[in-house]
Amino acid sequence: MRYAVAGMMLRMMVAAALGGASMAQETVPAVENLRVEYFTNPLAVGSANPRFSWELPAGLPRGVGQRSYQITVIRPYTDFAPLWSSGVVNSDATHGIVCNYTLPSNAVYQVIVRWQSTDGKDSKNAYATFGVGPMDAKDWAGAQWIGSG
């Protein structure tokens, strides 16, 4: 129960930070199959500038597509402040979109994607969690290796 309330509060804080759509405004569903470096919620990726991909939800009315998108990356277990935001990008692109901010290694992140349909409706947020693994030899400093002898 405590985790459900914390999750709801997190979503409300992120929606407020992103200037979320009014509750009364009609929305379209969130994107589906949100991926980071072509994986769903990867434990760690080997890129400090990961690529994001998604699919538009099934069942959209005929002729309705994506007019724009916004991607935001946050540190979910810290202050929830956006580390990087694409801003609103007028594009129908849904795959291979690069994070133009170099994310620090050895950390966990959350990506939030929202889109606007060609008929002007804003979507609900879609979330994915991912980590960025060690990128350089210095990231392994102090590591203790398991082995014999």
OpenMM code with the backbone's topology and positions (N, CA, C; nanometers):
from openmm import Vec3, app, unit

residues = "MET ARG TYR ALA VAL ALA GLY MET MET LEU ARG MET MET VAL ALA ALA ALA LEU GLY GLY ALA SER MET ALA GLN GLU THR VAL PRO ALA VAL GLU ASN LEU ARG VAL GLU TYR PHE THR ASN PRO LEU ALA VAL GLY SER ALA ASN PRO ARG PHE SER TRP GLU LEU PRO ALA GLY LEU PRO ARG GLY VAL GLY GLN ARG SER TYR GLN ILE THR VAL ILE ARG PRO TYR THR ASP PHE ALA PRO LEU TRP SER SER GLY VAL VAL ASN SER ASP ALA THR HIS GLY ILE VAL CYS ASN TYR THR LEU PRO SER ASN ALA VAL TYR GLN VAL ILE VAL ARG TRP GLN SER THR ASP GLY LYS ASP SER LYS ASN ALA TYR ALA THR PHE GLY VAL GLY PRO MET ASP ALA LYS ASP TRP ALA GLY ALA GLN TRP ILE GLY SER GLY".split()
positions = [
    Vec3(0.0828, -0.1190, 0.0000),
    Vec3(0.0000, 0.0000, 0.0000),
    Vec3(0.0869, 0.1248, 0.0000),
    Vec3(0.1924, 0.1241, 0.0859),
    Vec3(0.2801, 0.2393, 0.0961),
    Vec3(0.3463, 0.2684, -0.0391),
    Vec3(0.3856, 0.1612, -0.1117),
    Vec3(0.4504, 0.1802, -0.2405),
    Vec3(0.3534, 0.2341, -0.3451),
    Vec3(0.2277, 0.1920, -0.3384),
    Vec3(0.1276, 0.2420, -0.4329),
    Vec3(0.1057, 0.3912, -0.4131),
    Vec3(0.0989, 0.4349, -0.2876),
    Vec3(0.0804, 0.5771, -0.2586),
    Vec3(0.2034, 0.6558, -0.3034),
    Vec3(0.3234, 0.6012, -0.2763),
    Vec3(0.4468, 0.6689, -0.3186),
    Vec3(0.4524, 0.6802, -0.4707),
    Vec3(0.4122, 0.5752, -0.5408),
    Vec3(0.4108, 0.5784, -0.6873),
    Vec3(0.3139, 0.6815, -0.7409),
    Vec3(0.1970, 0.6902, -0.6793),
    Vec3(0.0975, 0.7893, -0.7222),
    Vec3(0.1505, 0.9299, -0.6971),
    Vec3(0.2149, 0.9508, -0.5817),
    Vec3(0.2695, 1.0829, -0.5517),
    Vec3(0.3798, 1.1188, -0.6508),
    Vec3(0.4654, 1.0216, -0.6858),
    Vec3(0.5715, 1.0453, -0.7829),
    Vec3(0.5121, 1.0882, -0.9166),
    Vec3(0.4112, 1.0195, -0.9632),
    Vec3(0.3493, 1.0538, -1.0917),
    Vec3(0.2875, 1.1934, -1.0879),
    Vec3(0.2256, 1.2293, -0.9746),
    Vec3(0.1668, 1.3624, -0.9628),
    Vec3(0.2755, 1.4701, -0.9638),
    Vec3(0.3879, 1.4446, -0.8950),
    Vec3(0.4977, 1.5414, -0.8918),
    Vec3(0.5590, 1.5578, -1.0298),
    Vec3(0.5783, 1.4466, -1.1008),
    Vec3(0.6354, 1.4530, -1.2353),
    Vec3(0.5401, 1.5245, -1.3296),
    Vec3(0.4108, 1.4958, -1.3212),
    Vec3(0.3129, 1.5633, -1.4071),
    Vec3(0.3138, 1.7128, -1.3823),
    Vec3(0.3246, 1.7532, -1.2557),
    Vec3(0.3296, 1.8959, -1.2241),
    Vec3(0.4574, 1.9585, -1.2776),
    Vec3(0.5708, 1.8868, -1.2654),
    Vec3(0.6987, 1.9392, -1.3145),
    Vec3(0.6994, 1.9518, -1.4659),
    Vec3(0.6286, 1.8616, -1.5327),
    Vec3(0.6245, 1.8639, -1.6791),
    Vec3(0.5123, 1.9521, -1.7320),
    Vec3(0.4369, 2.0136, -1.6442),
    Vec3(0.3237, 2.0957, -1.6891),
    Vec3(0.2146, 2.0079, -1.7452),
    Vec3(0.1788, 1.9039, -1.6713),
    Vec3(0.0839, 1.8026, -1.7157),
    Vec3(-0.0472, 1.8589, -1.7664),
    Vec3(-0.1136, 1.7802, -1.8480),
    Vec3(-0.2411, 1.8201, -1.9069),
    Vec3(-0.3472, 1.8332, -1.7987),
    Vec3(-0.4394, 1.9195, -1.8203),
    Vec3(-0.5508, 1.9401, -1.7278),
    Vec3(-0.6297, 1.8109, -1.7166),
    Vec3(-0.6809, 1.7834, -1.5973),
    Vec3(-0.7584, 1.6618, -1.5760),
    Vec3(-0.8841, 1.6596, -1.6621),
    Vec3(-0.9391, 1.7753, -1.6930),
    Vec3(-1.0624, 1.7811, -1.7703),
    Vec3(-1.0367, 1.7606, -1.9189),
    Vec3(-0.9151, 1.7829, -1.9630),
    Vec3(-0.8842, 1.7709, -2.1054),
    Vec3(-0.8840, 1.6234, -2.1457),
    Vec3(-0.9400, 1.5960, -2.2626),
    Vec3(-0.9427, 1.4598, -2.3140),
    Vec3(-0.8018, 1.4171, -2.3519),
    Vec3(-0.7640, 1.2949, -2.3152),
    Vec3(-0.6293, 1.2463, -2.3430),
    Vec3(-0.6338, 1.1222, -2.4316),
    Vec3(-0.5175, 1.0893, -2.4845),
    Vec3(-0.4984, 0.9636, -2.5566),
    Vec3(-0.4112, 0.8747, -2.4685),
    Vec3(-0.4136, 0.7439, -2.4920),
    Vec3(-0.3339, 0.6539, -2.4075),
    Vec3(-0.1835, 0.6820, -2.4193),
    Vec3(-0.1103, 0.6375, -2.3184),
    Vec3(0.0353, 0.6489, -2.3186),
    Vec3(0.0936, 0.5596, -2.4275),
    Vec3(0.2168, 0.5901, -2.4664),
    Vec3(0.2853, 0.5053, -2.5633),
    Vec3(0.3019, 0.3660, -2.5045),
    Vec3(0.3252, 0.2688, -2.5906),
    Vec3(0.3434, 0.1306, -2.5480),
    Vec3(0.4849, 0.0865, -2.5813),
    Vec3(0.5294, -0.0180, -2.5153),
    Vec3(0.6606, -0.0781, -2.5410),
    Vec3(0.7734, 0.0254, -2.5377),
    Vec3(0.7736, 0.1090, -2.4358),
    Vec3(0.8795, 0.2075, -2.4174),
    Vec3(1.0095, 0.1326, -2.3893),
    Vec3(1.1124, 0.1613, -2.4692),
    Vec3(1.2381, 0.0888, -2.4587),
    Vec3(1.3554, 0.1858, -2.4474),
    Vec3(1.4600, 0.1393, -2.3802),
    Vec3(1.5850, 0.2126, -2.3675),
    Vec3(1.6928, 0.1239, -2.4284),
    Vec3(1.7620, 0.1760, -2.5288),
    Vec3(1.8613, 0.0954, -2.6017),
    Vec3(1.7992, -0.0374, -2.6469),
    Vec3(1.6741, -0.0334, -2.6908),
    Vec3(1.5998, -0.1460, -2.7465),
    Vec3(1.5637, -0.2535, -2.6446),
    Vec3(1.5742, -0.2218, -2.5132),
    Vec3(1.5351, -0.3138, -2.4070),
    Vec3(1.4266, -0.2498, -2.3214),
    Vec3(1.3420, -0.3344, -2.2618),
    Vec3(1.2382, -0.2870, -2.1713),
    Vec3(1.2928, -0.2855, -2.0291),
    Vec3(1.2953, -0.1678, -1.9667),
    Vec3(1.3441, -0.1507, -1.8294),
    Vec3(1.4770, -0.2224, -1.8041),
    Vec3(1.5810, -0.1919, -1.8833),
    Vec3(1.7086, -0.2631, -1.8644),
    Vec3(1.7741, -0.2272, -1.7314),
    Vec3(1.8365, -0.3265, -1.6703),
    Vec3(1.9076, -0.3044, -1.5450),
    Vec3(2.0192, -0.2021, -1.5662),
    Vec3(2.0919, -0.2155, -1.6774),
    Vec3(2.1972, -0.1189, -1.7101),
    Vec3(2.2204, -0.1208, -1.8608),
    Vec3(2.2519, -0.0047, -1.9146),
    Vec3(2.2868, 0.0067, -2.0558),
    Vec3(2.4317, 0.0518, -2.0647),
    Vec3(2.4935, 0.0256, -2.1773),
    Vec3(2.6342, 0.0590, -2.1973),
    Vec3(2.6542, 0.1898, -2.2692),
    Vec3(2.5627, 0.2841, -2.2530),
    Vec3(2.5747, 0.4136, -2.3184),
    Vec3(2.5324, 0.5231, -2.2213),
    Vec3(2.6124, 0.6285, -2.2160),
    Vec3(2.5769, 0.7435, -2.1330),
    Vec3(2.4799, 0.8362, -2.2061),
    Vec3(2.4569, 0.8092, -2.3352),
    Vec3(2.3599, 0.8827, -2.4172),
    Vec3(2.2650, 0.7814, -2.4812),
    Vec3(2.1770, 0.7209, -2.4005),
    Vec3(2.0936, 0.6129, -2.4532),
    Vec3(1.9904, 0.6614, -2.5556),
    Vec3(1.9439, 0.5653, -2.6340),
    Vec3(1.8389, 0.5893, -2.7335),
    Vec3(1.7072, 0.5361, -2.6791),
    Vec3(1.6005, 0.6089, -2.7098),
    Vec3(1.4668, 0.5726, -2.6634),
    Vec3(1.3786, 0.5390, -2.7827),
    Vec3(1.2896, 0.4421, -2.7629),
    Vec3(1.1963, 0.3999, -2.8673),
    Vec3(1.0635, 0.3640, -2.8036),
    Vec3(0.9564, 0.3752, -2.8820),
    Vec3(0.8239, 0.3384, -2.8336),
    Vec3(0.7329, 0.3124, -2.9518),
    Vec3(0.6151, 0.2618, -2.9206),
    Vec3(0.5109, 0.2396, -3.0206),
    Vec3(0.3880, 0.3178, -2.9793),
    Vec3(0.3160, 0.3674, -3.0762),
    Vec3(0.1899, 0.4350, -3.0466),
    Vec3(0.0887, 0.3302, -3.0027),
    Vec3(-0.0037, 0.3679, -2.9167),
    Vec3(-0.1007, 0.2700, -2.8665),
    Vec3(-0.1895, 0.2163, -2.9775),
    Vec3(-0.2257, 0.0908, -2.9621),
    Vec3(-0.3167, 0.0279, -3.0578),
    Vec3(-0.4555, 0.0878, -3.0418),
    Vec3(-0.5324, 0.0846, -3.1483),
    Vec3(-0.6713, 0.1269, -3.1412),
    Vec3(-0.6953, 0.2750, -3.1606),
    Vec3(-0.5948, 0.3474, -3.2087),
    Vec3(-0.6174, 0.4892, -3.2375),
    Vec3(-0.7120, 0.5025, -3.3562),
    Vec3(-0.7898, 0.6084, -3.3626),
    Vec3(-0.8768, 0.6283, -3.4785),
    Vec3(-0.7951, 0.6361, -3.6083),
    Vec3(-0.8559, 0.5973, -3.7146),
    Vec3(-0.7898, 0.5986, -3.8452),
    Vec3(-0.7401, 0.7397, -3.8771),
    Vec3(-0.6152, 0.7485, -3.9225),
    Vec3(-0.5574, 0.8768, -3.9609),
    Vec3(-0.4956, 0.9555, -3.8471),
    Vec3(-0.5083, 0.9073, -3.7238),
    Vec3(-0.4508, 0.9777, -3.6092),
    Vec3(-0.3118, 0.9219, -3.5829),
    Vec3(-0.2154, 1.0109, -3.5724),
    Vec3(-0.0778, 0.9718, -3.5456),
    Vec3(-0.0155, 1.0651, -3.4441),
    Vec3(0.1156, 1.0635, -3.4411),
    Vec3(0.1897, 1.1453, -3.3453),
    Vec3(0.2300, 1.2771, -3.4099),
    Vec3(0.1951, 1.3874, -3.3455),
    Vec3(0.2341, 1.5210, -3.3914),
    Vec3(0.3654, 1.5625, -3.3251),
    Vec3(0.3779, 1.5340, -3.1944),
    Vec3(0.4972, 1.5742, -3.1204),
    Vec3(0.5184, 1.4799, -3.0034),
    Vec3(0.6381, 1.4897, -2.9442),
    Vec3(0.6688, 1.4114, -2.8256),
    Vec3(0.7548, 1.4942, -2.7318),
    Vec3(0.7614, 1.4489, -2.6067),
    Vec3(0.8508, 1.5078, -2.5084),
    Vec3(0.9079, 1.3940, -2.4246),
    Vec3(1.0404, 1.3932, -2.4102),
    Vec3(1.1087, 1.2926, -2.3303),
    Vec3(1.1759, 1.3642, -2.2142),
    Vec3(1.1606, 1.3098, -2.0947),
    Vec3(1.2250, 1.3656, -1.9765),
    Vec3(1.2948, 1.2529, -1.9020),
    Vec3(1.4174, 1.2783, -1.8559),
    Vec3(1.4930, 1.1816, -1.7766),
    Vec3(1.5124, 1.2400, -1.6376),
    Vec3(1.4788, 1.1591, -1.5355),
    Vec3(1.4942, 1.2021, -1.3961),
    Vec3(1.5728, 1.0969, -1.3182),
    Vec3(1.6187, 1.1340, -1.1986),
    Vec3(1.6770, 1.0402, -1.1017),
    Vec3(1.5648, 1.0091, -1.0032),
    Vec3(1.5029, 0.8916, -1.0106),
    Vec3(1.3823, 0.8654, -0.9327),
    Vec3(1.4010, 0.8560, -0.7819),
    Vec3(1.5199, 0.8289, -0.7347),
    Vec3(1.5376, 0.8096, -0.5906),
    Vec3(1.6065, 0.9279, -0.5249),
    Vec3(1.6129, 1.0408, -0.5946),
    Vec3(1.6750, 1.1601, -0.5375),
    Vec3(1.5707, 1.2700, -0.5295),
    Vec3(1.5909, 1.3787, -0.6025),
    Vec3(1.5004, 1.4929, -0.5913),
    Vec3(1.3932, 1.4983, -0.7001),
    Vec3(1.3930, 1.4043, -0.7924),
    Vec3(1.2951, 1.3953, -0.9007),
    Vec3(1.3035, 1.5119, -0.9994),
    Vec3(1.4052, 1.5951, -0.9870),
    Vec3(1.4213, 1.7073, -1.0802),
    Vec3(1.4659, 1.6531, -1.2157),
    Vec3(1.4135, 1.7075, -1.3241),
    Vec3(1.4554, 1.6605, -1.4569),
    Vec3(1.6047, 1.6850, -1.4797),
    Vec3(1.6749, 1.5796, -1.5212),
    Vec3(1.8153, 1.5924, -1.5612),
    Vec3(1.8246, 1.6404, -1.7048),
    Vec3(1.7337, 1.5887, -1.7873),
    Vec3(1.7328, 1.6242, -1.9289),
    Vec3(1.5895, 1.6177, -1.9794),
    Vec3(1.5565, 1.7111, -2.0649),
    Vec3(1.4277, 1.7095, -2.1322),
    Vec3(1.4503, 1.7458, -2.2780),
    Vec3(1.3837, 1.6743, -2.3632),
    Vec3(1.3937, 1.7044, -2.5065),
    Vec3(1.3172, 1.8309, -2.5402),
    Vec3(1.2300, 1.8739, -2.4470),
    Vec3(1.1350, 1.9788, -2.4818),
    Vec3(1.0326, 1.9173, -2.5755),
    Vec3(0.9372, 1.9947, -2.6179),
    Vec3(0.8378, 1.9442, -2.7115),
    Vec3(0.9008, 1.9442, -2.8508),
    Vec3(0.9071, 1.8259, -2.9114),
    Vec3(0.9680, 1.8102, -3.0429),
    Vec3(0.8568, 1.7790, -3.1425),
    Vec3(0.8389, 1.8638, -3.2416),
    Vec3(0.7381, 1.8402, -3.3448),
    Vec3(0.7924, 1.7378, -3.4435),
    Vec3(0.7569, 1.6120, -3.4210),
    Vec3(0.8073, 1.5023, -3.5025),
    Vec3(0.7197, 1.3805, -3.4817),
    Vec3(0.7134, 1.2955, -3.5831),
    Vec3(0.6423, 1.1688, -3.5690),
    Vec3(0.7386, 1.0540, -3.5411),
    Vec3(0.8662, 1.0843, -3.5141),
    Vec3(0.9668, 0.9818, -3.4851),
    Vec3(0.9323, 0.9090, -3.3559),
    Vec3(0.9532, 0.7776, -3.3572),
    Vec3(0.9238, 0.6971, -3.2392),
    Vec3(1.0366, 0.6000, -3.2044),
    Vec3(1.1486, 0.6063, -3.2731),
    Vec3(1.2565, 0.5130, -3.2394),
    Vec3(1.3938, 0.5759, -3.2625),
    Vec3(1.4897, 0.5288, -3.1844),
    Vec3(1.6268, 0.5745, -3.1984),
    Vec3(1.6493, 0.7198, -3.1587),
    Vec3(1.5702, 0.7724, -3.0676),
    Vec3(1.5830, 0.9129, -3.0281),
    Vec3(1.6871, 0.9211, -2.9165),
    Vec3(1.7944, 0.9941, -2.9411),
    Vec3(1.9100, 0.9974, -2.8531),
    Vec3(1.8939, 1.1008, -2.7421),
    Vec3(1.9339, 1.0615, -2.6216),
    Vec3(1.9410, 1.1540, -2.5083),
    Vec3(2.0629, 1.2433, -2.5322),
    Vec3(2.0415, 1.3717, -2.5500),
    Vec3(2.1501, 1.4639, -2.5817),
    Vec3(2.2213, 1.5178, -2.4582),
    Vec3(2.2087, 1.4459, -2.3476),
    Vec3(2.2769, 1.4828, -2.2242),
    Vec3(2.3541, 1.3592, -2.1793),
    Vec3(2.4797, 1.3747, -2.1464),
    Vec3(2.5604, 1.2618, -2.1020),
    Vec3(2.5265, 1.2303, -1.9561),
    Vec3(2.4634, 1.1165, -1.9365),
    Vec3(2.4200, 1.0754, -1.8033),
    Vec3(2.5381, 1.0189, -1.7249),
    Vec3(2.5510, 1.0560, -1.5981),
    Vec3(2.6573, 0.9989, -1.5159),
    Vec3(2.6418, 0.8471, -1.5049),
    Vec3(2.7551, 0.7768, -1.4991),
    Vec3(2.7520, 0.6304, -1.4908),
    Vec3(2.7192, 0.5843, -1.3499),
    Vec3(2.6917, 0.4552, -1.3396),
    Vec3(2.6609, 0.3897, -1.2123),
    Vec3(2.5422, 0.4547, -1.1413),
    Vec3(2.4357, 0.4801, -1.2138),
    Vec3(2.3172, 0.5423, -1.1553),
    Vec3(2.1906, 0.4859, -1.2202),
    Vec3(2.0798, 0.5017, -1.1503),
    Vec3(1.9489, 0.4573, -1.1992),
    Vec3(1.8699, 0.5804, -1.2426),
    Vec3(1.7983, 0.5678, -1.3542),
    Vec3(1.7208, 0.6778, -1.4099),
    Vec3(1.5806, 0.6304, -1.4442),
    Vec3(1.4923, 0.7279, -1.4636),
    Vec3(1.3582, 0.6991, -1.5135),
    Vec3(1.3349, 0.7910, -1.6327),
    Vec3(1.2823, 0.7336, -1.7394),
    Vec3(1.2466, 0.8128, -1.8567),
    Vec3(1.0951, 0.8217, -1.8623),
    Vec3(1.0476, 0.9409, -1.8981),
    Vec3(0.9044, 0.9671, -1.9074),
    Vec3(0.8781, 1.0184, -2.0483),
    Vec3(0.7865, 0.9546, -2.1180),
    Vec3(0.7536, 0.9946, -2.2549),
    Vec3(0.6066, 1.0289, -2.2629),
    Vec3(0.5782, 1.1426, -2.3236),
    Vec3(0.4399, 1.1793, -2.3553),
    Vec3(0.4367, 1.2285, -2.4994),
    Vec3(0.3200, 1.2204, -2.5590),
    Vec3(0.3079, 1.2598, -2.6989),
    Vec3(0.1772, 1.3331, -2.7200),
    Vec3(0.1693, 1.4020, -2.8319),
    Vec3(0.0457, 1.4695, -2.8698),
    Vec3(0.0023, 1.4149, -3.0052),
    Vec3(-0.1250, 1.3850, -3.0159),
    Vec3(-0.1782, 1.3283, -3.1391),
    Vec3(-0.2010, 1.4371, -3.2443),
    Vec3(-0.2162, 1.3932, -3.3663),
    Vec3(-0.2391, 1.4877, -3.4762),
    Vec3(-0.3730, 1.5579, -3.4637),
    Vec3(-0.4625, 1.5045, -3.3785),
    Vec3(-0.5891, 1.5750, -3.3549),
    Vec3(-0.5828, 1.6606, -3.2277),
    Vec3(-0.4603, 1.6852, -3.1766),
    Vec3(-0.4397, 1.7809, -3.0683),
    Vec3(-0.4597, 1.7310, -2.9268),
    Vec3(-0.4712, 1.6011, -2.9064),
    Vec3(-0.4907, 1.5478, -2.7712),
    Vec3(-0.3556, 1.5095, -2.7098),
    Vec3(-0.3388, 1.5447, -2.5830),
    Vec3(-0.2185, 1.5073, -2.5097),
    Vec3(-0.2328, 1.3670, -2.4541),
    Vec3(-0.1199, 1.2985, -2.4394),
    Vec3(-0.1241, 1.1619, -2.3877),
    Vec3(-0.0993, 1.1584, -2.2383),
    Vec3(-0.1239, 1.0428, -2.1832),
    Vec3(-0.0820, 1.0139, -2.0476),
    Vec3(0.0687, 0.9845, -2.0542),
    Vec3(0.1361, 0.9883, -1.9393),
    Vec3(0.2797, 0.9611, -1.9354),
    Vec3(0.3068, 0.8117, -1.9401),
    Vec3(0.4157, 0.7751, -2.0071),
    Vec3(0.4668, 0.6386, -2.0050),
    Vec3(0.6012, 0.6430, -1.9336),
    Vec3(0.6315, 0.5395, -1.8550),
    Vec3(0.7520, 0.5377, -1.7725),
    Vec3(0.8356, 0.4141, -1.8014),
    Vec3(0.9667, 0.4284, -1.7940),
    Vec3(1.0592, 0.3153, -1.7973),
    Vec3(1.1756, 0.3496, -1.7051),
    Vec3(1.2321, 0.2469, -1.6438),
    Vec3(1.3455, 0.2641, -1.5551),
    Vec3(1.4662, 0.1962, -1.6179),
    Vec3(1.5826, 0.2566, -1.6022),
    Vec3(1.7051, 0.1984, -1.6560),
    Vec3(1.8242, 0.2474, -1.5760),
    Vec3(1.9329, 0.1752, -1.5871),
    Vec3(2.0569, 0.2159, -1.5230),
    Vec3(2.1625, 0.2403, -1.6291),
    Vec3(2.2612, 0.3195, -1.5939),
    Vec3(2.3786, 0.3378, -1.6794),
    Vec3(2.4940, 0.2728, -1.6046),
    Vec3(2.5560, 0.1754, -1.6679),
    Vec3(2.6642, 0.1016, -1.6053),
    Vec3(2.7948, 0.1782, -1.6074),
    Vec3(2.9010, 0.1152, -1.5591),
    Vec3(3.0322, 0.1787, -1.5597),
    Vec3(3.0812, 0.1996, -1.7030),
    Vec3(3.1284, 0.3209, -1.7309),
    Vec3(3.1715, 0.3557, -1.8661),
    Vec3(3.3237, 0.3558, -1.8831),
    Vec3(3.3966, 0.3943, -1.7799),
    Vec3(3.5413, 0.4088, -1.7874),
    Vec3(3.6081, 0.3224, -1.6814),
    Vec3(3.7397, 0.3043, -1.6951),
    Vec3(3.8166, 0.2279, -1.5964),
    Vec3(3.8042, 0.2919, -1.4581),
    Vec3(3.7956, 0.4253, -1.4527),
    Vec3(3.7854, 0.4931, -1.3221),
    Vec3(3.6547, 0.4572, -1.2506),
    Vec3(3.5524, 0.4187, -1.3260),
    Vec3(3.4256, 0.3801, -1.2641),
    Vec3(3.4380, 0.2491, -1.1861),
    Vec3(3.5434, 0.1717, -1.2147),
    Vec3(3.5638, 0.0444, -1.1469),
    Vec3(3.6570, 0.0589, -1.0267),
    Vec3(3.7051, 0.1811, -0.9989),
    Vec3(3.7988, 0.2025, -0.8882),
    Vec3(3.7361, 0.1549, -0.7574),
    Vec3(3.8135, 0.0802, -0.6827),
    Vec3(3.7655, 0.0304, -0.5552),
    Vec3(3.6852, -0.0988, -0.5649),
    Vec3(3.6631, -0.1491, -0.6872),
    Vec3(3.5879, -0.2739, -0.7031),
    Vec3(3.6690, -0.3904, -0.6486),
    Vec3(3.6026, -0.4816, -0.5835),
    Vec3(3.6684, -0.6002, -0.5343),
    Vec3(3.6231, -0.7178, -0.6188),
    Vec3(3.7181, -0.7841, -0.6774),
    Vec3(3.6889, -0.8911, -0.7713),
    Vec3(3.6802, -1.0251, -0.6980),
    Vec3(3.5928, -1.1088, -0.7480),
    Vec3(3.5746, -1.2418, -0.6905),
    Vec3(3.6617, -1.3372, -0.7710),
    Vec3(3.7417, -1.4171, -0.7034),
    Vec3(3.8250, -1.5143, -0.7737),
    Vec3(3.9026, -1.5977, -0.6755),
    Vec3(3.9733, -1.6943, -0.7284),
    Vec3(4.0537, -1.7799, -0.6410),
    Vec3(4.1955, -1.7240, -0.6343),
    Vec3(4.2588, -1.7445, -0.5200),
    Vec3(4.3993, -1.7016, -0.5032),
    Vec3(4.4044, -1.5602, -0.4739),
] * unit.nanometer
topology = app.Topology()
chain = topology.addChain("A")
for resn in residues:
    res = topology.addResidue(resn, chain)
    for name in ("N", "CA", "C"):
        topology.addAtom(name, app.Element.getBySymbol(name[0]), res)
